[in-house]
């Protein structure tokens, strides 16, 4: 028993396991229980299971029958299957998110041959890096396809660092069924191909470098071919070219990074640490192609993220292997301290496992049911929406669209967070895209839509909207703790 405890106390595997347990606990507190996206994802998943899904919209009246570039079909199918098994607590979906994130973390740890090349082992600094990762990446964990994208991103990075590029097309083939961000994954292997091309042309007679470049070139081309194997077919290419319009929207995750002080501070901190680590271990990062690949790509993606906050998560993912290699430079594990009694090591280990496990259970079981209650449960709000006055005559805010699609399917929505679907005039009227004269806040376009669709009622779950309309003394016909239904006179948005 004494020998076993002594080995545990000195084991890198034990430290790694403890770090993963603590990160799992962190993620269980951060994981997003639901969002407006969750509900339309469930709705489309239900249609997939029932065989009624089409790429033509069937849940709104402003885009009814229009082509919907749905690039998340596999996720919707899986999500609804978990819903059938787990019900309204979302526990299974949340556990899947945590497992995928822990898998992402495991894949971001550089392979042993690369750690040996850098002369590093898993030590105290690496341990705390893992804990910090849980805090930084936690807010990005949600019941959305992006969680799968993190996993696939880490998997491709791992394959590149292991010099196994020909496996990448298989990853992109699966990835494209889950989310359109597969283009980012293709970009990763394409970037590695470019670096290997440079290495070859600097030593053009080196057959090994030629062979390696050929492998990465083949992997890039084959990964590109998978774009045509999307459930959307060739229309996926049109969709991917149209996403530039997101940059101008009012949706926070598509805004420039500096517009979010907290996110900007995180980005600068990460890049500061990366710069410090690379500067200290400059020879290792300059004399290994893996070091050049990770460093150059991280800097590039950070510069791109300055124009798009959404990419900050990718910066975190790419920076992690750099920090791991740099901070793990010591050959001796700092936690191998002989003065620590064995019973303390065993007690701390057991306590950490129990505390983390209890925290995960608490976060997933006790705090979730209330967070998934139906905001449109039987009551005055639901009765108002289904009344003759409001049914087929309701405009909704951007946030409530997904909830309505799932909880009140009788009501067709005016807009929801399926951003790609809606015409530009609807996005402007819905307040998520600037008009030619931004100072008018899209009110003229909204007035036009209210008249066009004979709108009498307005339903909102957005605090700012609710406070603004109440300040204008707009009549409230029903409300509860989360939703307010207003009445518009003469199909007109009230002005001050």
C-alpha positions in Angstrom: 0.0 0.0 0.0 2.8 2.4 0.9 4.5 1.8 -2.5 1.2 2.4 -4.3 0.6 5.7 -2.5 4.2 6.7 -3.2 3.7 6.1 -6.9 0.5 8.0 -7.0 2.1 10.9 -5.3 4.8 11.1 -7.9 2.7 10.2 -10.9 2.2 12.6 -13.8 -0.9 10.6 -14.8 -2.4 11.4 -11.4 -1.8 15.1 -11.8 -3.3 15.0 -15.3 -6.3 13.1 -14.0 -6.8 15.5 -11.1 -6.6 18.4 -13.6 -9.3 16.9 -15.8 -11.6 16.3 -12.9 -11.3 19.9 -11.8 -11.9 21.1 -15.3 -15.0 18.9 -15.6 -16.2 20.5 -12.4 -15.6 24.0 -13.9 -17.3 23.2 -17.1 -20.4 21.8 -15.2 -20.8 25.3 -13.7 -20.2 27.2 -17.0 -22.1 25.0 -19.4 -24.9 26.9 -21.0 -28.2 25.2 -20.2 -30.1 26.5 -23.1 -30.3 29.4 -25.5 -32.6 30.7 -28.2 -30.7 28.4 -30.6 -31.4 25.3 -28.5 -35.1 25.3 -29.2 -35.0 25.7 -33.0 -32.2 23.1 -33.1 -34.6 20.8 -31.2 -37.4 21.7 -33.6 -35.5 20.9 -36.7 -34.1 17.7 -35.0 -37.7 16.6 -34.3 -38.5 17.2 -38.0 -35.5 15.1 -39.0 -36.7 12.2 -36.8 -40.2 12.5 -38.0 -39.2 12.6 -41.7 -40.7 16.1 -42.2 -37.5 18.1 -42.5 -36.8 20.1 -45.7 -34.4 22.9 -46.6 -37.4 25.1 -47.1 -38.5 27.1 -44.1 -41.7 25.9 -42.4 -41.8 27.8 -39.1 -41.8 31.5 -40.0 -44.2 33.7 -42.0 -41.6 36.2 -43.2 -39.4 33.5 -44.9 -41.8 30.7 -45.4 -40.8 28.4 -48.2 -37.5 30.1 -48.7 -34.3 28.1 -48.8 -32.7 27.6 -45.4 -29.0 26.9 -45.5 -29.0 24.4 -42.6 -25.4 23.2 -42.1 -25.9 21.6 -38.7 -28.1 18.6 -39.5 -26.1 15.8 -37.8 -26.0 17.9 -34.6 -29.7 18.5 -34.7 -30.4 14.8 -35.1 -28.1 13.9 -32.1 -29.5 16.7 -30.0 -33.0 15.6 -30.4 -32.0 12.0 -29.7 -30.5 13.2 -26.4 -33.7 15.1 -25.7 -35.8 12.0 -26.2 -33.5 10.2 -23.7 -32.9 12.9 -21.2 -36.0 15.1 -21.4 -36.2 18.7 -20.2 -33.2 18.7 -17.8 -30.8 18.7 -20.8 -28.5 16.7 -18.6 -27.4 14.3 -21.3 -26.7 17.2 -23.7 -24.7 18.9 -21.1 -22.7 15.8 -20.2 -22.0 15.4 -24.0 -20.7 19.0 -24.1 -18.4 18.4 -21.1 -17.1 15.1 -22.6 -16.4 16.8 -25.9 -14.6 19.6 -24.2 -12.5 17.3 -22.1 -11.7 15.4 -25.3 -10.8 18.7 -26.9 -8.4 19.4 -24.0 -6.9 15.9 -24.2 -6.3 16.3 -28.0 -4.7 19.7 -27.5 -1.9 18.2 -25.3 1.0 17.8 -27.8 2.0 14.2 -28.6 4.8 12.6 -26.5 7.4 12.8 -29.3 6.9 16.6 -29.6 7.0 17.0 -25.8 10.3 15.1 -25.8 11.6 17.3 -28.6 10.9 20.4 -26.5 12.3 18.7 -23.4 9.1 19.1 -21.4 7.0 17.0 -19.0 3.7 17.5 -17.3 4.4 19.7 -14.2 3.0 22.3 -11.9 2.7 25.0 -14.5 1.0 22.6 -17.0 -1.4 21.6 -14.2 -2.5 25.1 -13.6 -2.7 25.8 -17.3 -5.3 23.0 -17.6 -7.3 24.6 -14.7 -7.1 28.0 -16.4 -8.2 26.5 -19.7 -11.5 25.4 -18.0 -12.2 28.9 -16.9 -11.4 30.5 -20.2 -13.2 28.0 -22.5 -16.1 27.5 -20.1 -18.3 30.3 -21.4 -18.0 29.0 -24.9 -19.4 25.6 -23.9 -23.0 25.4 -24.9 -25.6 23.1 -26.4 -24.7 24.2 -29.9 -22.7 22.7 -32.8 -19.7 24.9 -32.0 -18.8 22.4 -29.2 -18.3 19.7 -31.8 -16.3 22.2 -33.9 -13.9 22.7 -30.9 -13.4 18.9 -30.8 -12.8 18.5 -34.5 -10.4 21.5 -34.5 -8.3 19.9 -31.7 -8.4 16.5 -33.5 -7.0 18.1 -36.7 -4.3 19.9 -34.7 -3.3 16.6 -33.1 -3.1 14.9 -36.5 -1.0 17.6 -37.9 1.4 17.6 -34.9 1.6 13.8 -35.3 2.3 14.2 -39.0 -0.7 12.2 -40.1 -2.4 14.6 -42.5 -4.1 11.9 -44.6 -6.5 11.3 -41.8 -7.8 14.9 -41.9 -10.2 14.4 -44.8 -12.1 11.8 -42.8 -12.4 14.3 -40.0 -13.7 17.0 -42.3 -16.1 14.6 -43.9 -17.7 14.0 -40.5 -17.4 17.7 -39.4 -19.2 19.0 -42.4 -22.3 17.1 -41.3 -22.2 18.9 -37.9 -21.3 22.5 -38.8 -20.2 24.8 -41.5 -17.1 25.8 -39.6 -15.4 22.8 -41.3 -13.8 25.5 -43.5 -11.7 26.5 -40.6 -10.4 22.9 -40.2 -9.5 22.8 -43.9 -7.7 26.0 -43.4 -5.6 24.4 -40.7 -4.3 21.6 -42.9 -3.9 24.1 -45.8 -1.7 26.3 -43.6 0.4 23.3 -42.6 0.6 22.4 -46.3 1.9 25.9 -47.1 4.6 25.6 -44.4 5.8 22.2 -45.7 5.8 23.7 -49.2 8.2 26.4 -48.0 10.4 23.8 -46.3 10.6 21.8 -49.5 11.4 24.8 -51.8 14.1 25.8 -49.4 15.7 22.4 -49.8 14.3 21.3 -53.2 16.4 18.1 -53.5 15.2 16.7 -50.2 12.9 13.8 -51.1 11.6 13.4 -47.6 10.4 17.0 -47.5 8.9 16.5 -51.0 7.0 13.4 -49.7 5.7 15.3 -46.7 4.6 18.2 -48.8 2.8 15.9 -51.1 0.9 14.3 -48.2 -0.3 17.7 -46.9 -1.2 18.8 -50.4 -3.3 15.6 -50.9 -4.9 16.1 -47.5 -5.8 19.7 -48.3 -7.3 18.8 -51.7 -9.3 15.8 -50.4 -10.6 17.9 -47.4 -11.7 20.5 -49.9 -13.6 17.9 -51.8 -15.6 17.1 -48.7 -17.2 20.5 -49.0 -19.3 19.1 -51.8 -20.5 16.2 -49.6 -22.5 18.5 -47.3 -26.2 17.7 -46.9 -26.8 21.0 -48.6 -24.8 19.9 -51.6 -23.3 22.6 -53.8 -25.4 25.2 -52.0 -23.0 24.9 -49.1 -20.4 26.8 -51.2 -22.8 29.7 -51.7 -23.6 29.7 -48.0 -19.9 29.8 -47.0 -19.3 32.8 -49.3 -22.3 34.7 -47.9 -21.2 34.7 -44.2 -19.3 38.0 -44.7 -22.5 39.8 -44.0 -22.3 38.6 -40.4 -19.6 41.1 -39.7 -22.1 44.0 -40.0 -24.7 42.5 -37.8 -25.5 43.6 -34.2 -25.1 40.0 -32.9 -22.4 40.2 -30.2 -20.3 37.1 -31.2 -19.8 38.6 -34.7 -18.6 42.0 -33.5 -15.0 43.1 -33.5 -13.0 41.7 -30.5 -12.1 45.2 -29.0 -15.9 45.9 -28.5 -15.9 43.4 -25.7 -13.5 44.6 -23.0 -13.4 41.3 -21.2 -12.9 39.2 -24.3 -10.3 41.7 -25.6 -8.4 41.5 -22.3 -8.5 37.7 -22.4 -7.1 37.8 -26.0 -4.3 40.2 -25.1 -3.4 38.1 -22.0 -3.2 34.9 -24.1 -1.1 36.5 -26.8 1.1 38.1 -24.1 1.7 34.6 -22.6 2.3 33.1 -26.0 4.8 35.8 -26.9 6.6 35.3 -23.6 6.9 31.6 -23.9 8.0 31.8 -27.6 10.6 34.4 -26.7 12.0 32.4 -23.8 12.2 29.2 -25.9 12.9 30.8 -29.2 15.2 28.2 -30.6 12.8 25.4 -30.0 9.9 27.3 -31.7 12.0 28.5 -34.6 13.9 25.3 -35.3 10.9 22.9 -35.3 8.2 23.2 -38.0 5.5 22.3 -35.4 6.6 25.3 -33.3 6.5 27.6 -36.4 3.1 26.2 -37.4 1.5 26.7 -34.0 3.0 30.2 -33.4 2.3 31.6 -36.9 -1.2 30.2 -37.0 -2.1 31.6 -33.5 -0.9 35.1 -34.4 -2.8 35.0 -37.7 -6.1 33.9 -36.1 -5.7 36.4 -33.3 -5.3 39.2 -35.9 -8.4 37.9 -37.7 -10.3 37.7 -34.4 -9.8 41.4 -33.9 -12.6 41.8 -36.5 -14.7 38.9 -35.2 -15.0 38.1 -31.5 -16.3 34.6 -32.3 -12.8 33.5 -33.3 -11.3 34.1 -29.8 -12.1 30.5 -28.9 -10.0 29.4 -31.8 -7.1 31.5 -30.5 -7.4 29.8 -27.1 -7.4 26.4 -28.7 -4.3 27.2 -30.8 -2.4 28.9 -28.0 -2.9 26.0 -25.6 -0.3 23.6 -27.2 2.2 26.5 -27.3 1.8 27.2 -23.6 1.8 23.5 -22.7 5.1 23.0 -24.6 6.6 26.2 -23.1 5.5 25.8 -19.5 6.3 22.1 -19.4 10.0 22.7 -20.1 11.3 21.4 -16.8 12.4 17.8 -16.9 11.6 17.1 -13.3 8.0 17.2 -12.1 7.8 20.0 -9.5 5.1 18.1 -7.7 7.5 15.2 -6.8 8.1 16.7 -3.3 9.3 14.0 -0.9 8.4 16.1 2.2 4.7 15.7 1.6 3.3 12.8 3.7 1.6 10.1 1.8 -1.6 10.4 3.7 -1.9 14.1 2.7 -1.4 13.2 -1.0 -4.1 10.4 -0.7 -6.5 12.7 1.2 -6.1 15.6 -1.2 -6.7 13.2 -4.2 -9.8 11.7 -2.7 -11.2 15.0 -1.6 -10.7 16.5 -5.1 -12.4 13.6 -6.8 -15.4 13.7 -4.4 -15.8 17.5 -4.5 -15.6 17.6 -8.3 -18.0 14.7 -8.7 -20.5 16.3 -6.3 -20.2 19.6 -8.1 -20.9 18.1 -11.5 -23.9 16.2 -10.1 -25.2 19.4 -8.4 -24.7 21.6 -11.5 -26.3 19.1 -13.9 -29.1 17.8 -11.8 -30.2 20.4 -9.2 -29.8 23.6 -11.0 -31.1 22.6 -14.4 -34.8 21.7 -14.2 -35.8 25.3 -13.3 -33.7 26.7 -16.1 -35.7 24.8 -18.7 -39.2 25.6 -17.7 -41.5 26.6 -20.5 -41.8 30.4 -20.6 -45.0 29.9 -22.5 -46.6 27.4 -20.2 -50.4 27.6 -19.9 -51.3 31.0 -18.6 -52.2 34.5 -19.7 -49.2 34.8 -22.1 -50.0 31.6 -24.0 -53.7 32.4 -24.1 -52.9 35.9 -25.5 -50.7 34.4 -28.2 -53.3 31.9 -29.3 -56.1 34.4 -29.2 -57.8 35.5 -32.5 -56.2 39.0 -32.1 -52.6 37.7 -31.9 -52.6 34.3 -33.7 -51.1 34.9 -37.2 -50.7 38.6 -36.2 -47.7 38.6 -33.9 -44.2 40.0 -34.3 -41.5 38.7 -32.0 -38.0 39.8 -30.9 -34.9 37.9 -32.1 -34.4 36.0 -28.8 -37.9 34.6 -28.4 -38.2 33.1 -31.9 -36.6 29.8 -31.1 -38.7 29.4 -27.9 -41.9 30.1 -29.8 -41.0 27.5 -32.5 -40.7 24.8 -29.8 -43.1 25.7 -27.1 -45.9 27.4 -29.1 -45.7 25.7 -32.6 -49.1 27.1 -33.5 -47.5 30.6 -33.7 -45.4 31.3 -36.8 -42.4 33.5 -36.0 -41.3 36.7 -37.7 -37.6 36.1 -36.9 -35.4 33.8 -34.9 -31.7 33.1 -34.5 -31.5 31.2 -37.8 -29.7 34.3 -39.1 -28.9 32.9 -42.6 -32.5 32.3 -43.4 -34.1 35.8 -43.3 -34.1 38.4 -46.0 -32.1 41.6 -45.2 -35.2 43.7 -44.7 -36.4 41.3 -41.9 -33.0 41.4 -40.2 -33.1 45.2 -40.2 -36.7 45.3 -39.0 -35.8 42.7 -36.3 -33.0 45.0 -35.0 -30.1 42.7 -35.7 -28.7 44.4 -38.8 -28.0 48.1 -39.5 -30.1 50.0 -42.0 -28.7 52.6 -44.4 -29.5 55.2 -41.7 -28.5 53.4 -38.4 -29.7 56.2 -36.3 -33.3 55.3 -37.0 -32.7 51.8 -35.4 -34.6 50.1 -38.3 -38.0 51.5 -37.1 -39.2 52.6 -40.6 -38.5 49.0 -41.9 -40.3 47.6 -38.9 -43.3 49.8 -39.5 -43.4 48.6 -43.1 -43.4 44.9 -42.0 -46.1 45.5 -39.4 -48.4 46.9 -42.0 -47.5 44.3 -44.6 -48.3 41.3 -42.2 -51.2 43.0 -40.4 -49.4 42.8 -37.0 -51.4 43.5 -33.8 -49.2 42.0 -31.1 -45.5 42.0 -30.2 -43.9 39.4 -27.9 -40.5 39.9 -26.3 -38.1 38.2 -23.9 -35.5 41.0 -24.3 -35.3 43.2 -21.2 -34.2 46.3 -23.2 -37.1 45.9 -25.6 -39.6 45.4 -22.8 -38.4 48.4 -20.8 -38.4 50.6 -23.9 -42.0 49.7 -24.9 -43.2 50.1 -21.4 -41.6 53.5 -21.2 -43.7 54.4 -24.3 -46.9 53.3 -22.4 -47.6 50.5 -25.0 -50.5 48.4 -23.8 -49.5 45.2 -22.1 -52.0 42.4 -22.7 -50.2 39.6 -20.9 -46.9 39.0 -19.1 -45.0 36.6 -16.8 -41.5 36.6 -15.3 -39.9 36.1 -18.7 -42.2 37.2 -21.5 -44.4 40.2 -22.2 -47.0 40.5 -24.9 -47.8 44.0 -26.2 -50.7 45.3 -28.3 -49.9 47.6 -31.2 -52.5 50.1 -32.3 -53.2 50.3 -36.1 -50.4 47.9 -37.0 -47.9 50.6 -35.9 -44.8 50.7 -33.7 -45.3 53.5 -31.2 -43.2 56.6 -31.3 -42.4 58.9 -28.4 
